[in-house]
Amino acid sequence: SNANWGSIMSGKDRAFGAVGAAPGIRNPIEAASALMEQGRKGLMSLGRVPPLFLAGEKARDWAKMQGLAVYEDPEQGSLITQAAMDRWRNYTDRLTKYCALPI
């Protein structure tokens, strides 16, 4: 899977925001920055503290709700090339066969 990570912090007011293991977010730093800006606004309705870190599919869902660019198919935005994926599959197949050999 293609999981993006991004974080940002302001030294001036110690505000921060982060997203992690978030598939399909085109620019995770932009999402982290949007979280930081939301946190600067203070408490949400009912006195809830705004999120400062979001992870996984929910981070992607939140980014989409904020109007940030996301891939509809998270695998579409994969940073892994086909050649790298082929090499990885080759090595994992070889390792699996090797581990199955009797000692």
GIPEDA-V976762 format. One record per helix or strand of 2 or more residues. SS is the DSSP state (A for helix, B for strand). FROM is the first residue (numbers start at 1). LEN is the number of residues. If there is no record, write none. Layout:
SS_FROM_LEN / SS_FROM_LEN
This chain:
B_3_7 / B_16_8 / A_28_13 / A_45_3 / B_53_3 / A_56_10 / A_74_4 / A_82_19
